[in-house]
Each structure stands twice: as structure tokens, then as C-alpha cells.
């Protein structure tokens, strides 16, 4: 692709992006931006092995389709690719149908390559990538990028690990050798674990949203069941020295999603981790909540001094959430509470 053509595509991608709602670095919701631009967007689960998307002009309408069976980051890139076809190749009468070959950049078709370049410029503009590296990646010039840094880029720009690597290579931020090393590191440390270490950008897919809608009619009933479990816990644990329970504002209607318990070791006689271990030994699975504190995560270590966040650190070391679900039997609540109270000194 000629440099003059690349420059033209970058200008058009920037022009579209300027009309979008952007977070710190990435476009917040490209699907909404597509509809806001006047395109008719169709999203449907065609199947994992089906085409990823297409663009067609029908009468006065521009129709874009994306296959929701692909990962969300892949679907977003497919959408950006199809928008590229709209902006760059609308004069063509034939539809553009895209699969793994065209979206992954393996197609030799010039227009597919242009649409891919447009998508990369739209989702990860060079200026924003460089700004992210400058402001967010400590010691980049000395240490370069790690796999965790790539995951942070994924989360900020709403792209896949592979797309982030490809774009960084094309911008000469990393070379091919470093790209292979980062890809190997990704394989060794599953991306899901990396995402959890930085606080991932979680989204609800259409199937789970549909299931949620189907179950809305049961919500009030489930909340009432949870309320009974909550009240049973309170009956056993309220007023016990060293245990602090959550109290609800009378002006709100709680959904009783969690039962957090603050354990003061000096007053109760045992610390949170000792209570947690005792419950685990008896097949009672609680959770150490707000744990670890954010400034203890690998991705944030060194950025916040421990003395600057004493409340967060204290809470992270003392909160335990007890089992809480609608069908939890009252005798099980009694057993859990009995186990906790047996530890008092």
C-alpha cells in the first residue's frame, strides 16, 4: 500500500473517530457509533465457523452485519473493518463479505488490506497509543512492554491481544522478535489471568443478556429468599465483639447480593484468614473480598505507597464474604455461623 494511500486512510479514520465518544484512549461503544452514523447494524450468532461480517448498500441504506459468535474484541474489529469498507469503498456495487482470512490480514485483496488498515487506525490511532505508552507504562524505555502491558492496552482500546501486537509492530513500538516473545508469554500466562490482575473490561454478551431478561420475573422472589438468609446471619452474628455486619440505609431496597463480614482480630480473637481457613477445612467456601488491595496487584506495585491507602489496606485484610444465595438452607447458615463463633477467644 502506498504511503500516500495510508495517509488518506488515516485522515478518514481520524475524521470518523472525532465523531465518536472516546474514553481515556479507546472508543467507548463502536456499535452505538455505527448506528449514530446512520448505518443499519445487524448482529446475529451465525456460528463460530461462519463469516465474521459483511457490508452491503441496499437502496439508500448501508447495512453492516457482524457475527456475535466471535469474541467481542474480534467482533469490534470486524465492525471497524466494515466501517472501513463503507468509508473507503462505498462506490463498489458488490457487497464485502469477510471471514477469518480477510479479517486476519491474510487476504491479498487490496481493498481488504485497506479496510484492515482503517480498522487499526480507528481503534488504535498512533497518537493515542504513544500517549498511553508515555503516560501509563513505567520504565518503557528501559524494560519495554510485558504481556501485562499488552493486556492493559487490550482493555483500554477494546482490542484483542493479537490485534494489539500487530498494531504495535506496525507502529515500530515492538519488533517481530519481541512480538513473538510477548505471544509466548501470553501462552504461558493465560490472558484471563492477566486481565484479572489489571481489572479487566468485562461485558455481557447477548445470550447471557437474553437469559437475564427471561429471569427478571423471578428477581423479586429471589431477593425475598436472600433476605431471609441475610436475616438468619444477622440473628447469629449481630452484636458479637469483633464482627461488624453491613447495615442498609432504610431508604433503599437492597438485593442482598453479598454478606460481607468485617473481622477485627484484636476483639474477635482470630483474624480473617484464620476464619477463612477454618471454613475451607469444613467445605464452606467464603471469599476474602476486596483482596488483595489494588496497590498490591503486580500491575500497580510501586505506584501507590502503602501508607497512603490505610483504609483500603485494612479492609482488604479483614473482610470475608460468607456464602449467600437464595436456596441456601437455614440449617447451613446455622452451621456456618456456629463454625465462626466456635473460633471466638
C-alpha positions as CSV (number, residue, x, y, z in Angstrom):
1,X,0.0,0.0,0.0
2,X,1.4,3.4,-1.0
3,X,2.3,5.8,1.8
4,X,0.0,8.4,0.2
5,X,-2.9,6.0,0.4
6,X,-2.1,5.1,4.0
7,X,-2.1,8.8,4.9
8,X,-5.5,9.3,3.2
9,X,-6.9,6.3,5.2
10,X,-5.5,7.7,8.5
11,X,-7.2,11.0,7.8
12,X,-10.6,9.3,7.2
13,X,-10.2,7.1,10.2
14,X,-9.4,10.1,12.4
15,X,-12.4,12.0,10.9
16,X,-14.8,9.2,11.9
17,X,-13.2,8.8,15.3
18,X,-13.6,12.5,16.1
19,X,-17.4,12.0,16.0
20,X,-17.2,9.1,18.4
21,X,-17.4,9.1,22.2
22,X,-14.0,8.2,23.4
23,X,-12.8,7.2,26.9
24,X,-9.3,7.9,28.0
25,X,-7.9,6.1,24.9
26,X,-10.4,3.8,23.2
27,X,-13.8,4.3,21.6
28,X,-16.4,3.5,24.3
29,X,-19.1,1.8,22.1
30,X,-18.4,1.3,18.4
31,X,-21.7,-0.4,17.9
32,X,-23.6,2.8,19.0
33,X,-21.3,4.9,16.9
34,X,-22.2,2.8,13.9
35,X,-25.9,3.4,14.4
36,X,-25.3,7.1,15.2
37,X,-23.6,7.4,11.8
38,X,-26.8,6.2,10.2
39,X,-25.7,2.7,9.3
40,X,-28.1,-0.2,9.9
41,X,-26.3,-2.7,12.1
42,X,-27.4,-6.3,12.4
43,X,-25.8,-8.6,15.0
44,X,-26.6,-12.3,15.0
45,X,-24.9,-15.5,16.1
46,X,-24.3,-17.2,12.8
47,X,-21.9,-19.8,14.2
48,X,-18.2,-20.0,15.1
49,X,-17.2,-21.2,11.6
50,X,-19.4,-18.8,9.6
51,X,-18.5,-15.5,8.0
52,X,-17.5,-12.8,10.5
53,X,-19.3,-9.9,8.9
54,X,-20.3,-8.1,5.7
55,X,-21.3,-4.7,4.4
56,X,-23.8,-4.0,1.6
57,X,-25.6,-0.9,0.2
58,X,-29.3,-1.6,-0.3
59,X,-31.2,1.2,-1.9
60,X,-30.4,4.2,0.3
61,X,-29.4,2.1,3.3
62,X,-25.9,1.0,4.3
63,X,-26.2,-2.4,6.1
64,X,-23.5,-3.8,8.3
65,X,-23.7,-7.3,9.8
66,X,-21.4,-8.8,12.5
67,X,-21.4,-12.4,13.7
68,X,-21.8,-12.4,17.5
69,X,-20.4,-15.9,17.9
70,X,-16.9,-14.4,17.6
71,X,-15.1,-12.9,20.6
72,X,-16.3,-9.4,21.4
73,X,-12.9,-7.9,20.6
74,X,-12.9,-9.8,17.2
75,X,-16.5,-8.6,16.5
76,X,-15.4,-5.0,17.3
77,X,-12.5,-5.2,14.9
78,X,-14.8,-6.8,12.2
79,X,-17.2,-3.8,12.7
80,X,-14.3,-1.4,12.3
81,X,-13.3,-3.2,9.2
82,X,-16.8,-3.0,7.7
83,X,-17.0,0.7,8.5
84,X,-13.7,1.0,6.6
85,X,-15.4,-0.6,3.6
86,X,-18.3,1.9,3.9
87,X,-16.0,5.0,4.0
88,X,-13.3,3.8,1.5
89,X,-15.2,1.6,-1.0
90,X,-18.9,2.6,-1.0
91,X,-18.8,3.2,-4.7
92,X,-18.5,-0.6,-5.2
93,X,-21.7,-2.2,-6.1
94,X,-20.8,-5.6,-4.8
95,X,-21.1,-6.5,-1.1
96,X,-18.0,-7.1,1.0
97,X,-18.2,-10.4,2.9
98,X,-15.4,-11.0,5.4
99,X,-14.1,-14.2,7.1
100,X,-11.0,-15.1,9.1
101,X,-8.8,-14.7,6.0
102,X,-9.7,-11.1,5.4
103,X,-10.0,-10.0,9.0
104,X,-6.7,-11.6,10.0
105,X,-4.9,-9.8,7.2
106,X,-4.1,-12.8,5.1
107,X,-6.0,-11.7,2.1
108,X,-4.1,-10.3,-0.9
109,X,-7.1,-8.2,-1.9
110,X,-6.1,-4.5,-1.8
111,X,-9.4,-3.3,-0.6
112,X,-9.5,-5.8,2.3
113,X,-6.0,-4.7,3.3
114,X,-7.2,-1.1,3.2
115,X,-10.2,-1.9,5.4
116,X,-7.9,-3.6,7.9
117,X,-5.6,-0.6,8.0
118,X,-8.6,1.7,8.5
119,X,-9.8,-0.5,11.4
120,X,-6.3,-0.5,13.1
121,X,-6.1,3.3,12.7
122,X,-9.7,3.8,14.0
123,X,-9.3,1.6,17.1
124,X,-5.6,2.3,17.9
125,X,-4.5,5.6,16.5
126,X,-0.8,6.1,16.6
127,X,-1.0,9.3,18.8
128,X,-3.2,7.6,21.4
129,X,-1.0,4.5,21.5
130,X,2.1,6.6,22.0
131,X,0.3,8.7,24.7
132,X,-0.7,5.5,26.5
133,X,2.8,4.2,26.5
134,X,4.2,7.6,27.6
135,X,1.7,8.1,30.5
136,X,0.8,4.5,31.6
137,X,3.9,2.3,31.0
138,X,6.5,3.0,33.6
139,X,10.1,2.3,32.5
140,X,9.1,1.5,29.0
141,X,12.4,2.8,27.5
142,X,14.4,0.6,29.9
143,X,12.3,-2.5,30.1
144,X,9.9,-2.4,27.1
145,X,6.5,-3.9,27.1
146,X,5.3,-7.0,29.1
147,X,2.3,-9.3,28.5
148,X,0.5,-7.5,31.3
149,X,1.1,-4.2,29.5
150,X,-0.4,-5.7,26.3
151,X,-3.5,-6.7,28.3
152,X,-3.8,-3.2,29.7
153,X,-3.8,-2.0,26.1
154,X,-6.4,-4.6,25.2
155,X,-8.6,-3.3,28.0
156,X,-8.2,0.4,27.2
157,X,-8.6,0.2,23.4
158,X,-11.1,-2.7,23.3
159,X,-9.0,-4.9,21.0
160,X,-7.7,-8.4,21.1
161,X,-4.2,-9.5,22.2
162,X,-3.2,-10.3,18.6
163,X,-4.6,-7.0,17.2
164,X,-2.6,-5.1,19.9
165,X,0.6,-6.9,19.0
166,X,0.1,-6.4,15.3
167,X,-0.6,-2.7,15.7
168,X,2.4,-2.2,18.0
169,X,4.6,-3.9,15.5
170,X,3.3,-1.8,12.6
171,X,4.0,1.4,14.6
172,X,7.5,0.1,15.3
173,X,6.9,0.1,19.1
174,X,8.0,-3.6,19.1
175,X,9.9,-5.6,16.5
176,X,9.0,-9.1,15.3
177,X,11.2,-10.8,17.8
178,X,9.7,-9.0,20.7
179,X,6.2,-9.7,19.3
180,X,7.0,-13.5,19.3
181,X,8.3,-13.3,22.9
182,X,5.1,-11.5,24.1
183,X,2.9,-14.0,22.3
184,X,4.8,-16.8,24.0
185,X,4.4,-15.1,27.3
186,X,0.7,-14.8,26.6
187,X,0.5,-18.5,26.0
188,X,2.4,-19.3,29.2
189,X,0.2,-16.9,31.3
190,X,-3.3,-17.2,30.2
191,X,-4.8,-13.8,29.2
192,X,-7.8,-14.4,31.5
193,X,-5.4,-14.4,34.5
194,X,-3.6,-11.3,33.2
195,X,-6.9,-9.5,32.8
196,X,-7.8,-10.2,36.4
197,X,-4.5,-8.8,37.5
198,X,-5.3,-5.4,36.0
199,X,-9.0,-5.3,36.4
200,X,-10.5,-6.3,33.1
201,X,-13.1,-4.7,30.9
202,X,-16.0,-7.2,31.3
203,X,-19.0,-7.1,29.0
204,X,-22.3,-9.1,28.9
205,X,-22.9,-10.9,25.7
206,X,-26.3,-11.2,24.0
207,X,-27.0,-14.8,25.1
208,X,-26.5,-14.0,28.8
209,X,-28.4,-10.7,28.5
210,X,-31.3,-12.7,27.0
211,X,-31.2,-15.2,29.8
212,X,-31.2,-12.3,32.2
213,X,-34.3,-10.8,30.6
214,X,-36.0,-14.2,30.8
215,X,-35.3,-14.4,34.5
216,X,-36.3,-10.9,35.5
217,X,-39.8,-12.2,36.6
218,X,-38.1,-14.2,39.3
219,X,-36.0,-11.4,40.7
220,X,-38.3,-10.2,43.5
221,X,-38.9,-13.8,44.7
222,X,-35.1,-14.4,44.8
223,X,-34.5,-11.2,46.7
224,X,-37.0,-12.2,49.3
225,X,-35.3,-15.6,49.8
226,X,-31.9,-13.9,50.1
227,X,-33.4,-11.5,52.6
228,X,-34.3,-14.5,54.9
229,X,-30.7,-15.8,54.6
230,X,-29.4,-12.3,55.5
231,X,-31.7,-12.1,58.5
232,X,-30.6,-15.5,59.7
233,X,-26.9,-14.5,59.5
234,X,-27.7,-11.3,61.4
235,X,-29.6,-13.2,64.1
236,X,-26.4,-15.2,64.8
237,X,-23.7,-12.7,64.3
238,X,-25.1,-9.3,65.2
239,X,-23.7,-7.9,68.5
240,X,-20.6,-10.2,68.6
241,X,-17.5,-8.4,69.6
242,X,-15.0,-8.1,66.7
243,X,-17.6,-8.8,64.0
244,X,-19.1,-5.9,62.0
245,X,-22.0,-6.5,59.7
246,X,-23.3,-4.4,56.8
247,X,-26.2,-2.2,57.6
248,X,-28.5,-0.9,54.9
249,X,-30.0,2.6,54.5
250,X,-33.7,2.5,55.2
251,X,-34.3,4.5,52.1
252,X,-33.0,1.8,49.7
253,X,-34.2,-1.7,48.8
254,X,-31.1,-4.0,49.0
255,X,-30.8,-7.0,46.7
256,X,-28.8,-8.9,49.4
257,X,-26.2,-9.9,46.8
258,X,-23.4,-10.4,49.3
259,X,-22.9,-10.9,53.1
260,X,-19.6,-9.2,53.9
261,X,-18.2,-9.6,57.4
262,X,-15.5,-7.4,58.9
263,X,-13.4,-9.3,61.4
264,X,-11.3,-7.3,64.0
265,X,-8.6,-9.7,65.2
266,X,-8.0,-7.9,68.5
267,X,-11.6,-8.1,69.6
268,X,-12.7,-11.4,68.0
269,X,-9.5,-13.3,68.8
270,X,-8.9,-14.7,65.3
271,X,-8.0,-12.9,62.1
272,X,-9.9,-13.0,58.8
273,X,-7.5,-15.6,57.2
274,X,-7.8,-17.9,60.2
275,X,-11.6,-17.9,59.9
276,X,-11.4,-18.3,56.1
277,X,-9.1,-21.4,56.6
278,X,-11.4,-23.0,59.2
279,X,-14.4,-22.6,56.9
280,X,-12.4,-24.1,54.0
281,X,-11.4,-27.1,56.1
282,X,-15.1,-27.8,56.6
283,X,-16.0,-27.4,52.9
284,X,-17.5,-23.9,53.5
285,X,-16.3,-21.6,50.7
286,X,-16.2,-18.0,51.7
287,X,-14.3,-15.2,49.9
288,X,-11.6,-12.8,51.0
289,X,-13.2,-9.7,49.5
290,X,-11.5,-6.6,48.2
291,X,-8.4,-8.7,48.3
292,X,-5.7,-8.1,47.5
293,X,-5.8,-4.3,47.7
294,X,-5.3,-2.7,44.3
295,X,-1.8,-1.4,45.1
296,X,-0.7,-4.9,45.9
297,X,-1.5,-6.1,42.3
298,X,1.5,-6.7,40.1
299,X,0.4,-4.1,37.6
300,X,0.2,-1.3,40.2
301,X,3.0,-2.2,42.6
302,X,5.2,0.8,43.3
303,X,2.7,3.3,42.0
304,X,0.9,3.8,45.4
305,X,2.7,3.8,48.7
306,X,1.0,1.6,51.4
307,X,0.9,4.4,53.9
308,X,-1.2,6.4,51.5
309,X,-4.1,4.0,51.5
310,X,-4.6,2.7,55.0
311,X,-8.3,2.2,54.9
312,X,-8.2,0.1,51.7
313,X,-5.4,-2.0,53.1
314,X,-7.2,-2.6,56.4
315,X,-10.4,-3.6,54.6
316,X,-8.6,-5.9,52.2
317,X,-7.1,-7.8,55.2
318,X,-10.3,-8.0,57.3
319,X,-13.3,-8.6,55.0
320,X,-14.8,-12.0,54.5
321,X,-17.9,-12.6,52.4
322,X,-20.0,-15.6,53.6
323,X,-22.0,-17.9,51.3
324,X,-25.1,-16.1,50.1
325,X,-27.7,-17.4,47.6
326,X,-31.4,-17.8,47.5
327,X,-31.6,-21.5,48.1
328,X,-29.1,-21.6,51.0
329,X,-30.7,-23.8,53.7
330,X,-31.2,-22.2,57.1
331,X,-29.5,-25.2,58.8
332,X,-26.4,-24.5,56.6
333,X,-26.5,-20.8,57.7
334,X,-26.6,-22.1,61.3
335,X,-23.7,-24.4,60.7
336,X,-21.6,-21.6,59.1
337,X,-22.3,-19.2,61.9
338,X,-21.6,-21.9,64.5
339,X,-18.3,-22.6,62.9
340,X,-17.3,-18.9,63.0
341,X,-18.5,-18.4,66.6
342,X,-16.6,-21.5,67.8
343,X,-13.4,-19.6,67.0
344,X,-14.0,-16.8,69.5
345,X,-11.4,-16.4,72.2
